[in-house]
Amino acid sequence: MAAIKNIFNEIHYEMTRKIAEGGMGLVYEAVQLGAGNFRKVVAVKLIREEYSAIEEFQNNFIGEARLVADLIHTNIVQTYHLGQVGGQYFMVMEFVRGINLEQFIDRHRQLGRKVPVDLAAFIISRIARGLAYAHNKCDREGRHLNIVHRDIGPKNIMLAYEGDVKLTDFGIAKALDLMYNEEGKVIAGKDEYLSPEQASYAVTDARADIFPLGIVLSEVLLSKNLFRAVDRAQSRRNILTMPIPQFASLRADIKPDLEAVLQRCFQRDRDKRYQSSLDVLTDLEMHLYGAGYGPTNEKLGVYLKDLFDVRDPVIPALPTRHPM
């Protein structure tokens, strides 16, 4: 940490604390310093030093930064800058003061509580909104980028204490002119959050993000991932063959219209699945607001602060775990 602090102090970033680490990367909370006592809290993501000199990892890291640079949307974590210092590439990103969806689910398990159905649907509707934007994004020449996130899961969904919901980590996304994981040879994504296409090594399109969106919605509602097994290969087999339950039989307050959303997300034949994230968003919003007033960012924010006992307006109750 001391070495990292010294390196980044030279380029006006004051590293505060490490908030996440994975096999190949690290994420720090930092303060960006500027003229006139300017200070801005940011997240700094960097490749571990031992991987920094490997061209493949550099290309993946640079590719992610270039892809998300123009993804400017309230439901996607923003990327501000890609730089290099001391032989290490780093990415400066929006710092989300809050928790990720995995922590949110875990907190409910600890308290023996269920996530309210309306808030579960609201959270996933905001991710569907961010995905709809990404899936339809074009480059500056007007070419459709054909973005597929391929890593939808609770760790990659951030919940700010103010109630904002944001998708992050496009590290294994595929897009026009950007695809380092060759489909048909390797599986990109976490085994218990794959689409059937990913689990069977097939080529994906944007519909591949909709099946795991359904997995996450069902996990928030049921406090468990139905497809997860101890054996990774078994998780993939479950994705491909396990009977999809009637969710209202597992939780009685799931209404028929929300059941219909889940069942359509879980169609293994992608031609029978939702054809776009915008369609998922539309049906979730009809479920939430069809009868009148429904959940908002502010309602979610109040719920989160109460759930995590957040009283100080500046310091989060738990360390924020940004995904890798």
DRENDO-1510 file (C-alpha; in Angstrom, 1 decimal, always signed):
<recs>
REC; n; res; u; v; w
REC; 1; MET; +0.0; +0.0; +0.0 .
REC; 2; ALA; +2.8; +2.4; +0.9 .
REC; 3; ALA; +4.5; +1.9; -2.5 .
REC; 4; ILE; +1.1; +2.4; -4.3 .
REC; 5; LYS; +0.5; +5.6; -2.3 .
REC; 6; ASN; +3.9; +7.0; -3.3 .
REC; 7; ILE; +3.5; +6.2; -7.0 .
REC; 8; PHE; +0.0; +7.8; -7.2 .
REC; 9; ASN; +0.9; +10.8; -5.1 .
REC; 10; GLU; +3.1; +11.9; -8.0 .
REC; 11; ILE; +0.1; +12.2; -10.3 .
REC; 12; HIS; -2.2; +13.8; -7.7 .
REC; 13; TYR; -4.2; +10.8; -6.4 .
REC; 14; GLU; -4.2; +10.2; -2.7 .
REC; 15; MET; -4.9; +6.5; -2.2 .
REC; 16; THR; -7.2; +6.0; +0.9 .
REC; 17; ARG; -7.8; +2.3; +1.2 .
REC; 18; LYS; -8.0; -0.9; -0.8 .
REC; 19; ILE; -11.7; -1.8; -1.3 .
REC; 20; ALA; -11.5; -4.9; -3.6 .
REC; 21; GLU; -9.0; -7.3; -5.0 .
REC; 22; GLY; -9.1; -10.3; -7.3 .
REC; 23; GLY; -6.6; -12.6; -9.0 .
REC; 24; MET; -5.4; -10.0; -11.5 .
REC; 25; GLY; -6.4; -6.6; -10.2 .
REC; 26; LEU; -7.0; -4.3; -7.3 .
REC; 27; VAL; -9.4; -1.4; -6.6 .
REC; 28; TYR; -8.7; +1.5; -4.2 .
REC; 29; GLU; -10.7; +4.3; -2.9 .
REC; 30; ALA; -8.8; +7.5; -3.7 .
REC; 31; VAL; -9.0; +11.2; -3.6 .
REC; 32; GLN; -8.2; +13.1; -6.8 .
REC; 33; LEU; -6.4; +16.3; -6.0 .
REC; 34; GLY; -6.5; +19.5; -8.0 .
REC; 35; ALA; -5.9; +23.2; -8.0 .
REC; 36; GLY; -7.6; +25.4; -5.4 .
REC; 37; ASN; -7.9; +22.6; -2.9 .
REC; 38; PHE; -10.1; +20.6; -5.3 .
REC; 39; ARG; -10.8; +17.1; -3.9 .
REC; 40; LYS; -12.9; +14.3; -5.5 .
REC; 41; VAL; -13.4; +10.8; -4.2 .
REC; 42; VAL; -12.9; +8.2; -7.0 .
REC; 43; ALA; -12.2; +4.5; -7.4 .
REC; 44; VAL; -8.9; +3.5; -8.9 .
REC; 45; LYS; -8.7; +0.1; -10.6 .
REC; 46; LEU; -5.3; -1.3; -11.6 .
REC; 47; ILE; -3.7; -4.5; -12.8 .
REC; 48; ARG; -1.5; -6.3; -10.3 .
REC; 49; GLU; +2.1; -5.5; -10.8 .
REC; 50; GLU; +3.0; -9.0; -11.8 .
REC; 51; TYR; +0.5; -8.9; -14.7 .
REC; 52; SER; +1.1; -5.4; -15.8 .
REC; 53; ALA; +3.8; -6.4; -18.3 .
REC; 54; ILE; +1.8; -9.2; -19.9 .
REC; 55; GLU; +0.4; -7.9; -23.2 .
REC; 56; GLU; -2.9; -9.9; -23.0 .
REC; 57; PHE; -3.8; -8.4; -19.7 .
REC; 58; GLN; -2.8; -4.9; -20.8 .
REC; 59; ASN; -5.0; -5.3; -23.9 .
REC; 60; ASN; -8.0; -6.5; -21.9 .
REC; 61; PHE; -7.7; -3.6; -19.4 .
REC; 62; ILE; -7.3; -1.0; -22.1 .
REC; 63; GLY; -10.1; -2.5; -24.1 .
REC; 64; GLU; -12.5; -2.3; -21.1 .
REC; 65; ALA; -11.5; +1.3; -20.5 .
REC; 66; ARG; -12.1; +2.3; -24.1 .
REC; 67; LEU; -15.4; +0.5; -24.2 .
REC; 68; VAL; -16.9; +2.1; -21.1 .
REC; 69; ALA; -15.5; +5.6; -21.8 .
REC; 70; ASP; -18.5; +6.6; -23.8 .
REC; 71; LEU; -21.1; +4.6; -21.7 .
REC; 72; ILE; -22.5; +7.6; -20.0 .
REC; 73; HIS; -25.7; +6.6; -18.2 .
REC; 74; THR; -27.1; +7.0; -14.7 .
REC; 75; ASN; -27.3; +3.2; -14.3 .
REC; 76; ILE; -23.7; +2.4; -15.3 .
REC; 77; VAL; -20.6; +3.2; -13.2 .
REC; 78; GLN; -18.7; +6.0; -15.0 .
REC; 79; THR; -15.1; +5.7; -16.1 .
REC; 80; TYR; -13.2; +9.0; -16.1 .
REC; 81; HIS; -9.6; +8.2; -17.1 .
REC; 82; LEU; -7.1; +5.6; -18.3 .
REC; 83; GLY; -3.5; +6.2; -17.3 .
REC; 84; GLN; -0.2; +4.5; -16.7 .
REC; 85; VAL; +2.2; +5.2; -13.9 .
REC; 86; GLY; +5.2; +3.2; -12.7 .
REC; 87; GLY; +4.7; +0.6; -15.4 .
REC; 88; GLN; +1.1; +0.0; -14.2 .
REC; 89; TYR; -2.1; +0.8; -16.1 .
REC; 90; PHE; -4.9; +2.2; -14.0 .
REC; 91; MET; -8.5; +3.3; -14.5 .
REC; 92; VAL; -10.2; +6.1; -12.6 .
REC; 93; MET; -13.8; +5.4; -12.0 .
REC; 94; GLU; -16.9; +6.8; -10.2 .
REC; 95; PHE; -16.8; +5.9; -6.6 .
REC; 96; VAL; -20.2; +4.6; -5.4 .
REC; 97; ARG; -20.8; +5.2; -1.7 .
REC; 98; GLY; -22.8; +2.2; -0.8 .
REC; 99; ILE; -22.7; -1.6; -1.2 .
REC; 100; ASN; -23.0; -4.1; -3.9 .
REC; 101; LEU; -26.1; -6.4; -4.4 .
REC; 102; GLU; -24.3; -9.4; -3.0 .
REC; 103; GLN; -23.9; -7.5; +0.3 .
REC; 104; PHE; -27.5; -6.4; +0.1 .
REC; 105; ILE; -28.7; -10.0; -0.2 .
REC; 106; ASP; -26.3; -11.2; +2.5 .
REC; 107; ARG; -27.6; -8.6; +4.9 .
REC; 108; HIS; -31.1; -9.8; +4.5 .
REC; 109; ARG; -30.0; -13.4; +5.1 .
REC; 110; GLN; -28.2; -12.3; +8.3 .
REC; 111; LEU; -31.4; -10.5; +9.5 .
REC; 112; GLY; -33.7; -13.3; +8.5 .
REC; 113; ARG; -35.6; -10.9; +6.3 .
REC; 114; LYS; -36.8; -11.1; +2.7 .
REC; 115; VAL; -36.1; -8.3; +0.2 .
REC; 116; PRO; -39.4; -6.5; -0.5 .
REC; 117; VAL; -40.7; -7.6; -3.9 .
REC; 118; ASP; -41.2; -4.1; -5.2 .
REC; 119; LEU; -37.6; -3.1; -4.3 .
REC; 120; ALA; -36.2; -6.3; -5.9 .
REC; 121; ALA; -38.1; -5.6; -9.1 .
REC; 122; PHE; -37.0; -1.9; -9.0 .
REC; 123; ILE; -33.3; -2.8; -8.6 .
REC; 124; ILE; -33.4; -5.2; -11.6 .
REC; 125; SER; -35.5; -2.7; -13.7 .
REC; 126; ARG; -32.7; -0.1; -13.3 .
REC; 127; ILE; -30.1; -2.7; -14.4 .
REC; 128; ALA; -32.3; -3.5; -17.4 .
REC; 129; ARG; -32.4; +0.2; -18.1 .
REC; 130; GLY; -28.6; +0.4; -18.1 .
REC; 131; LEU; -28.3; -2.7; -20.2 .
REC; 132; ALA; -30.8; -1.4; -22.8 .
REC; 133; TYR; -28.5; +1.7; -23.2 .
REC; 134; ALA; -25.4; -0.4; -23.5 .
REC; 135; HIS; -26.9; -2.9; -25.9 .
REC; 136; ASN; -28.1; -0.1; -28.2 .
REC; 137; LYS; -24.9; +1.9; -28.1 .
REC; 138; CYS; -23.2; +3.0; -31.4 .
REC; 139; ASP; -19.8; +4.4; -31.9 .
REC; 140; ARG; -19.0; +7.8; -33.3 .
REC; 141; GLU; -19.3; +6.6; -36.8 .
REC; 142; GLY; -22.8; +5.2; -36.1 .
REC; 143; ARG; -21.8; +1.6; -36.1 .
REC; 144; HIS; -23.7; -0.6; -33.6 .
REC; 145; LEU; -21.2; -1.8; -31.0 .
REC; 146; ASN; -23.1; -5.0; -30.3 .
REC; 147; ILE; -22.1; -4.9; -26.6 .
REC; 148; VAL; -22.8; -8.0; -24.5 .
REC; 149; HIS; -21.8; -7.6; -20.8 .
REC; 150; ARG; -21.5; -11.4; -20.2 .
REC; 151; ASP; -20.9; -11.0; -16.4 .
REC; 152; ILE; -24.2; -9.9; -14.9 .
REC; 153; GLY; -24.2; -10.9; -11.2 .
REC; 154; PRO; -24.8; -9.4; -7.7 .
REC; 155; LYS; -21.1; -8.4; -7.3 .
REC; 156; ASN; -21.3; -6.2; -10.4 .
REC; 157; ILE; -24.4; -4.3; -9.3 .
REC; 158; MET; -23.8; -1.3; -7.0 .
REC; 159; LEU; -26.4; +0.3; -4.8 .
REC; 160; ALA; -25.6; +3.8; -3.6 .
REC; 161; TYR; -26.9; +4.9; -0.2 .
REC; 162; GLU; -28.8; +7.6; -2.1 .
REC; 163; GLY; -30.7; +4.9; -4.0 .
REC; 164; ASP; -28.9; +4.9; -7.4 .
REC; 165; VAL; -28.5; +1.5; -8.9 .
REC; 166; LYS; -25.4; +1.0; -11.2 .
REC; 167; LEU; -24.0; -1.8; -13.4 .
REC; 168; THR; -20.2; -2.1; -13.5 .
REC; 169; ASP; -17.3; -4.3; -14.6 .
REC; 170; PHE; -17.4; -4.6; -18.4 .
REC; 171; GLY; -14.0; -6.5; -18.1 .
REC; 172; ILE; -15.2; -9.5; -20.1 .
REC; 173; ALA; -17.7; -7.7; -22.3 .
REC; 174; LYS; -17.6; -8.4; -26.0 .
REC; 175; ALA; -18.2; -5.7; -28.5 .
REC; 176; LEU; -17.4; -4.6; -32.1 .
REC; 177; ASP; -13.6; -4.7; -32.5 .
REC; 178; LEU; -13.3; -5.9; -28.8 .
REC; 179; MET; -13.4; -9.6; -28.0 .
REC; 180; TYR; -10.5; -11.2; -26.2 .
REC; 181; ASN; -12.4; -14.3; -25.0 .
REC; 182; GLU; -13.1; -16.5; -28.0 .
REC; 183; GLU; -16.6; -17.9; -27.9 .
REC; 184; GLY; -16.7; -21.6; -28.8 .
REC; 185; LYS; -13.4; -22.2; -27.0 .
REC; 186; VAL; -13.8; -20.7; -23.6 .
REC; 187; ILE; -16.6; -19.7; -21.3 .
REC; 188; ALA; -16.7; -16.0; -20.2 .
REC; 189; GLY; -18.6; -15.4; -17.0 .
REC; 190; LYS; -19.3; -17.0; -13.7 .
REC; 191; ASP; -20.8; -20.5; -13.9 .
REC; 192; GLU; -23.9; -19.9; -11.8 .
REC; 193; TYR; -24.8; -16.7; -13.7 .
REC; 194; LEU; -24.4; -17.8; -17.3 .
REC; 195; SER; -26.9; -17.8; -20.1 .
REC; 196; PRO; -27.5; -21.2; -21.8 .
REC; 197; GLU; -25.6; -19.9; -24.8 .
REC; 198; GLN; -22.5; -19.2; -22.6 .
REC; 199; ALA; -22.8; -22.5; -20.8 .
REC; 200; SER; -22.9; -24.4; -24.1 .
REC; 201; TYR; -20.0; -22.4; -25.7 .
REC; 202; ALA; -22.3; -20.8; -28.2 .
REC; 203; VAL; -21.9; -17.3; -29.8 .
REC; 204; THR; -23.8; -14.7; -27.8 .
REC; 205; ASP; -25.7; -11.6; -28.5 .
REC; 206; ALA; -27.5; -9.1; -26.2 .
REC; 207; ARG; -30.1; -11.7; -25.2 .
REC; 208; ALA; -27.4; -13.6; -23.3 .
REC; 209; ASP; -27.5; -10.9; -20.7 .
REC; 210; ILE; -31.2; -11.3; -20.1 .
REC; 211; PHE; -31.1; -14.9; -18.7 .
REC; 212; PRO; -28.6; -14.0; -15.9 .
REC; 213; LEU; -30.7; -10.9; -15.2 .
REC; 214; GLY; -33.5; -13.3; -14.4 .
REC; 215; ILE; -31.1; -15.3; -12.2 .
REC; 216; VAL; -30.2; -12.2; -10.2 .
REC; 217; LEU; -33.9; -11.2; -9.9 .
REC; 218; SER; -34.8; -14.6; -8.6 .
REC; 219; GLU; -31.8; -14.6; -6.2 .
REC; 220; VAL; -32.9; -11.2; -4.7 .
REC; 221; LEU; -36.4; -12.5; -4.3 .
REC; 222; LEU; -35.4; -16.0; -2.9 .
REC; 223; SER; -32.1; -15.2; -1.2 .
REC; 224; LYS; -30.4; -18.0; -3.1 .
REC; 225; ASN; -29.1; -18.7; -6.6 .
REC; 226; LEU; -31.1; -21.7; -7.8 .
REC; 227; PHE; -28.4; -22.9; -10.2 .
REC; 228; ARG; -25.4; -22.7; -7.9 .
REC; 229; ALA; -23.7; -26.0; -7.1 .
REC; 230; VAL; -20.5; -26.9; -5.3 .
REC; 231; ASP; -19.2; -28.3; -8.6 .
REC; 232; ARG; -18.8; -25.6; -11.2 .
REC; 233; ALA; -19.6; -28.0; -14.0 .
REC; 234; GLN; -22.9; -28.9; -12.2 .
REC; 235; SER; -23.8; -25.2; -12.0 .
REC; 236; ARG; -23.5; -25.1; -15.8 .
REC; 237; ARG; -25.5; -28.3; -16.2 .
REC; 238; ASN; -28.2; -26.7; -14.0 .
REC; 239; ILE; -28.3; -23.7; -16.3 .
REC; 240; LEU; -28.9; -26.0; -19.2 .
REC; 241; THR; -31.2; -28.6; -17.9 .
REC; 242; MET; -32.7; -27.8; -14.4 .
REC; 243; PRO; -36.5; -27.4; -14.5 .
REC; 244; ILE; -37.5; -23.8; -14.0 .
REC; 245; PRO; -39.8; -23.6; -11.0 .
REC; 246; GLN; -43.0; -21.6; -10.6 .
REC; 247; PHE; -41.6; -18.8; -8.4 .
REC; 248; ALA; -44.9; -17.9; -6.8 .
REC; 249; SER; -44.8; -21.4; -5.3 .
REC; 250; LEU; -41.5; -20.5; -3.6 .
REC; 251; ARG; -42.6; -17.0; -2.5 .
REC; 252; ALA; -46.3; -16.4; -2.2 .
REC; 253; ASP; -46.2; -12.6; -2.7 .
REC; 254; ILE; -44.7; -12.9; -6.3 .
REC; 255; LYS; -47.6; -11.7; -8.4 .
REC; 256; PRO; -48.6; -13.2; -11.8 .
REC; 257; ASP; -47.1; -10.4; -13.9 .
REC; 258; LEU; -43.7; -10.6; -12.1 .
REC; 259; GLU; -43.9; -14.4; -12.5 .
REC; 260; ALA; -44.4; -13.9; -16.2 .
REC; 261; VAL; -41.3; -11.7; -16.4 .
REC; 262; LEU; -39.2; -14.3; -14.6 .
REC; 263; GLN; -40.5; -17.1; -16.8 .
REC; 264; ARG; -39.8; -15.2; -20.0 .
REC; 265; CYS; -36.2; -14.3; -18.8 .
REC; 266; PHE; -35.6; -18.0; -18.2 .
REC; 267; GLN; -36.5; -19.2; -21.7 .
REC; 268; ARG; -33.6; -21.3; -22.7 .
REC; 269; ASP; -34.5; -20.8; -26.4 .
REC; 270; ARG; -33.3; -17.3; -26.9 .
REC; 271; ASP; -35.9; -16.7; -29.6 .
REC; 272; LYS; -38.6; -17.2; -26.9 .
REC; 273; ARG; -36.8; -15.1; -24.3 .
REC; 274; TYR; -37.2; -11.4; -24.1 .
REC; 275; GLN; -35.6; -10.0; -27.2 .
REC; 276; SER; -34.3; -6.8; -25.6 .
REC; 277; SER; -33.5; -5.4; -22.2 .
REC; 278; LEU; -35.9; -2.6; -23.0 .
REC; 279; ASP; -38.8; -5.1; -23.1 .
REC; 280; VAL; -37.7; -6.4; -19.7 .
REC; 281; LEU; -37.6; -2.8; -18.4 .
REC; 282; THR; -41.1; -2.1; -19.8 .
REC; 283; ASP; -42.7; -5.2; -18.2 .
REC; 284; LEU; -41.0; -4.5; -14.8 .
REC; 285; GLU; -42.2; -0.9; -14.9 .
REC; 286; MET; -45.7; -2.0; -15.7 .
REC; 287; HIS; -45.5; -4.4; -12.7 .
REC; 288; LEU; -44.2; -1.6; -10.5 .
REC; 289; TYR; -46.2; +1.4; -11.6 .
REC; 290; GLY; -49.3; +0.0; -13.5 .
REC; 291; ALA; -51.5; +0.6; -10.4 .
REC; 292; GLY; -50.0; +3.9; -9.5 .
REC; 293; TYR; -47.2; +5.0; -7.2 .
REC; 294; GLY; -44.2; +2.6; -7.0 .
REC; 295; PRO; -40.6; +2.6; -5.7 .
REC; 296; THR; -38.1; +5.3; -6.5 .
REC; 297; ASN; -34.4; +5.9; -5.9 .
REC; 298; GLU; -35.3; +7.9; -2.8 .
REC; 299; LYS; -37.4; +5.0; -1.4 .
REC; 300; LEU; -34.5; +2.5; -2.0 .
REC; 301; GLY; -32.0; +5.0; -0.5 .
REC; 302; VAL; -34.0; +5.3; +2.8 .
REC; 303; TYR; -34.4; +1.5; +2.9 .
REC; 304; LEU; -30.6; +0.9; +2.4 .
REC; 305; LYS; -29.6; +3.4; +5.1 .
REC; 306; ASP; -32.0; +1.8; +7.5 .
REC; 307; LEU; -30.9; -1.7; +6.6 .
REC; 308; PHE; -27.2; -0.9; +7.1 .
REC; 309; ASP; -27.7; +1.5; +9.9 .
REC; 310; VAL; -26.0; +4.4; +8.0 .
REC; 311; ARG; -26.2; +7.5; +10.1 .
REC; 312; ASP; -23.1; +9.5; +9.2 .
REC; 313; PRO; -23.8; +11.3; +5.9 .
REC; 314; VAL; -20.2; +10.8; +4.7 .
REC; 315; ILE; -18.8; +7.5; +6.0 .
REC; 316; PRO; -20.4; +4.3; +4.9 .
REC; 317; ALA; -21.4; +1.7; +7.5 .
REC; 318; LEU; -19.6; -1.1; +5.7 .
REC; 319; PRO; -16.5; -1.0; +3.4 .
REC; 320; THR; -17.7; -0.6; -0.2 .
REC; 321; ARG; -16.7; -3.5; -2.3 .
REC; 322; HIS; -16.4; -2.4; -5.8 .
REC; 323; PRO; -16.1; -5.4; -8.2 .
REC; 324; MET; -13.0; -6.3; -10.1 .
</recs>
